[in-house]
Amino acid sequence: MRTCRVFPWIVVALVATIWACASGGGISGTSIVAGPISEFGSIFVNGIEFDTTDAVVTIEGDPAVVEDLRRGMYVFVRGKVNRSAGTGVADRVASDHILEGPIDAVNAGDGTFVVFSQLVITDASTVFEGATIDTLVAGDLVEVFGVRDADDAIRATRVDRKDEVEEFEVTGTVSALDEGAMTFQFGVLTVDYSGAEIDDPDAIGLANGGIVEAETEAAPQNDLLIATSLDIHSAEFEFEEGDGAEIRGVVTEIVSASEFVLNGIQRVLTNAQTRYENGDATDVVLNAEVDVEGELDLDGTLIAEEVEFQ
């Protein structure tokens, strides 16, 4: 009998979600599938149609219903998957935005814009709601879903223009932590947390490499954000060795010829049996967009059965 383990990676979608242990079974059994919602009629994620009839849904860690989900939202789905049939039954669906706030500048020609000194990259697959890249202007409020790339830019899967938001938020990986000055950085953005309320339910503490959501009441000035609160995200949820996983995202680190990191946090190992679609092993380079399918080992590493280049 396999033991329920802790999976040492997280993307924003899992932040306040408790994932229950379930029986394993590889990519055609209990699996975790992560990627943007491409269609509805249930929900389609990475080409798999999930029945969501009995699924527990959370958005921003809060209870939600399937009708609250939108195309382009980056989600994590846990459930039973029949990969050969391209179908699954979802137990849980979780989503969380990566950024919410006012646009600083737009470069429609490049398909990019900047929010909170964070470069947001869009492409033909990005879903826009309430605007397009050509109609966005500085000052517009946007909610952005997506993943970080090797340059710490945000690859947007969905951009939703808002008339108003409850608070400004940005989630990223902590670097240049200075506990004396009470600051850290998200890329070029410095976050001052000296007056922030810190929510750290798992007593993780601030540390370089940790995942943190910073909230503020005012847009940053001169690349300085004054945080009103910090949510320190746990990098853990339960899984069983041998559970399947299919994660879509961006290669953010090359560790060796047989190991890379996806979305800044998910460790992936390849081997002689790994299959490649639309490319080969030499195409695993920084910022390559891939869909990795395989099984989770004892420490949550994804052992790749297939790497498909998008």
VOZA-186700 format. One record per residue (C-alpha): z, y, x. Coordinates in steps of 0.001 Angstrom, whole numbers, padded with zeros to 6 digits, always signed. Example, Ala and Ser with C-alpha at 12.3 -4.5 7.8 and 13.67 -1.06 7.14 Angstrom:
# VOZA-186700
+007800-004500+012300;+007140-001060+013670;
***
This chain:
# VOZA-186700
+000000+000000+000000;-000974+003408+001344;+001525+006180+001722;+001230+009627+000195;+000639+012077+003045;+000376+015808+003576;-003083+017280+004109;-002812+019959+006847;-005478+022381+005724;-005913+024905+003023;-008501+027201+001606;-007451+029914-000744;-008129+027815-003800;-005119+025599-003187;-002565+028325-002706;-000031+027791-005482;-001299+024428-006687;+000747+021237-006475;-001578+018266-006098;-000102+015000-007256;-000664+011787-005330;-003193+009453-006916;-004658+006113-005975;-007224+006364-003197;-010653+004836-002979;-012983+006822-000728;-015802+009117-001786;-016501+006955-004835;-012821+006881-005842;-010147+009550-005777;-011741+012497-004001;-011350+016195-003291;-014547+018179-003750;-014710+021811-002619;-017544+024248-003178;-018900+026844-005588;-019491+026059-009251;-023263+025866-009679;-023607+024991-013381;-021673+024345-016543;-021784+021685-019223;-018482+020448-017748;-018655+021881-014220;-021058+021047-011415;-019715+021283-007847;-021762+020089-004851;-024140+018292-007180;-021373+016356-008962;-020895+016816-012703;-017181+016732-013472;-015748+015977-016891;-012975+018566-017225;-011665+017490-020640;-008161+016690-019380;-008163+018741-016180;-005328+021069-015195;-006948+024387-014229;-005424+027189-012145;-006906+030527-011064;-004970+032630-008564;-002255+029986-008900;-001791+030792-012588;-002461+028406-015485;-005965+028773-016890;-008533+026907-018970;-012009+025673-018131;-013508+028550-020115;-011999+030975-017576;-014067+029498-014747;-017311+031198-013754;-020430+030231-011854;-020099+030917-008136;-016312+030602-008042;-015314+028537-005003;-013163+025740-006370;-011267+022653-005310;-011582+019694-007658;-009474+016562-007403;-010380+013517-009442;-012276+010262-009649;-015844+010436-008347;-018785+008106-008846;-020991+009462-006076;-023963+007191-006764;-024079+008448-010351;-023284+012032-009374;-020425+012209-011842;-016665+012570-011787;-013574+013043-013928;-011484+015993-012792;-007697+015839-012792;-007266+019328-011344;-009441+022375-010670;-008160+025317-008598;-009801+028590-007615;-008690+031793-005925;-010581+034867-004813;-010590+035897-001171;-010812+039653-001707;-010337+042239-004444;-010679+045968-003921;-012994+048982-003561;-016215+048885-001564;-016268+051022+001577;-020006+050838+002269;-023117+048907+001209;-026175+047803+003187;-028414+046395+000464;-031228+045694+002919;-029007+043289+004837;-027324+041957+001701;-023919+043055+002977;-021071+045346+002033;-017631+046174+003404;-014267+046022+001627;-011000+046638+003479;-012923+046609+006792;-014038+043057+005929;-017771+042361+006127;-019016+040516+003036;-022328+038676+003378;-024398+037771+000321;-027612+035795-000001;-029907+034379-002655;-027261+031853-003737;-024514+034437-004312;-023726+034904-007986;-023341+038541-009064;-021626+039675-012251;-021844+043254-013505;-024028+044426-010622;-026472+043332-007929;-026492+044026-004219;-028993+046824-004978;-026777+048528-007551;-023406+048252-005801;-022161+051539-004342;-019177+052704-002326;-016108+052946-004537;-017069+050085-006846;-014244+047626-007460;-015212+044030-006712;-013656+040584-006772;-015128+038272-004141;-015025+034478-003914;-016189+032601-000836;-015237+031381+002632;-014758+032879+006086;-017360+032237+008801;-017143+031991+012603;-017221+035791+012911;-014425+036200+010343;-016930+037658+007872;-016799+036521+004259;-019714+034420+002972;-019623+035343-000697;-020324+032721-003346;-019526+035128-006189;-019203+038917-006456;-017791+040301-009697;-017870+044058-010266;-014716+045170-012092;-013885+048259-014105;-010272+047943-012981;-007986+045564-011106;-004244+045048-011250;-003828+045258-007468;-005822+045217-004251;-005709+041926-002331;-007192+040364+000771;-006602+036888+002185;-007205+035905+005782;-005964+034232+008931;-003235+036079+010816;-003960+037211+014374;-002322+039629+016839;+001054+039285+015120;+003532+041886+016405;+006933+041155+014900;+008462+044226+016511;+005937+046622+014995;+005705+044410+011895;+001923+044288+011974;-000844+041706+012230;-004600+041698+011935;-007328+040288+009722;-010273+040838+012062;-010403+044589+012730;-008031+045353+009853;-004403+045974+010836;-001828+045061+008193;+001514+046885+008296;+004070+044747+006468;+007169+046763+007372;+007775+047686+003736;+006346+044563+002142;+008095+042058-000058;+007418+038645+001472;+006916+035582-000695;+007410+032509+001489;+008459+029669-000838;+008057+026951+001798;+009838+028948+004541;+006761+028814+006776;+007170+032270+008262;+004485+034572+009607;+002561+033124+012545;-000789+033560+014205;-003250+031210+012542;-001356+031212+009246;-003027+031954+005933;-001653+035054+004210;-002591+037110+001161;-001763+040788+001537;-001444+043049-001486;-001519+046831-001440;-001530+049724-003871;-003897+051872-001812;-007111+051242+000052;-006758+051076+003861;-007270+054177+005931;-008711+053970+009457;-008566+050148+009372;-004848+050209+008479;-003563+048529+005332;-000003+049235+004176;+001047+046024+002446;+003367+046081-000552;+003687+042298-000588;+002659+039236+001415;+002157+035734+000076;+002430+033178+002861;+000397+030163+001863;+001538+026650+002485;-001039+024564+004324;+000049+021397+002632;-000679+019270-000362;-000390+015583-000955;-003160+013028-000424;-003553+009395+000453;-005241+008137+003589;-008703+006955+002577;-009180+009500-000214;-012699+010827-000276;-013605+014442+000366;-016723+016552+000120;-016357+020070+001468;-019060+022747+001472;-018799+025688+003816;-019491+027156+007231;-018952+025766+010730;-016403+028075+012344;-015536+026244+015572;-017181+023639+017802;-014442+021562+019422;-016623+018891+021024;-019878+017012+020459;-018111+014961+017787;-015643+017459+016306;-015975+020767+014527;-013983+022969+012149;-015188+023922+008684;-014183+027163+006920;-011722+027997+009693;-009324+025210+008789;-010807+021813+007994;-011130+019495+011006;-014201+017235+010879;-014961+014242+013120;-018403+012657+013408;-019330+009292+014935;-022313+007023+015522;-022393+006105+011823;-022531+009702+010564;-025775+010452+008704;-027466+013860+008850;-029634+015432+006158;-032040+018337+006776;-031162+018310+010473;-029354+016375+013166;-026212+016584+015298;-027703+019328+017469;-027861+021579+014408;-024068+021639+014098;-023648+025154+015483;-021454+028123+014679;-022130+029527+011196;-024241+026545+010155;-023850+026041+006394;-023076+022408+005662;-021849+019988+003045;-019652+017320+004680;-018861+014074+002871;-016493+011374+004065;-012927+010063+004012;-009604+011560+005019;-007672+009901+007800;-003915+009744+008290;-003550+013407+009307;-006076+014845+006850;-009044+014989+009232;-012350+014489+007437;-014232+011561+008990;-017818+012491+008214;-020067+009897+006644;-022756+012500+005977;-023428+016070+007103;-026013+017853+004995;-027364+021214+006166;-027844+023749+003395;
***
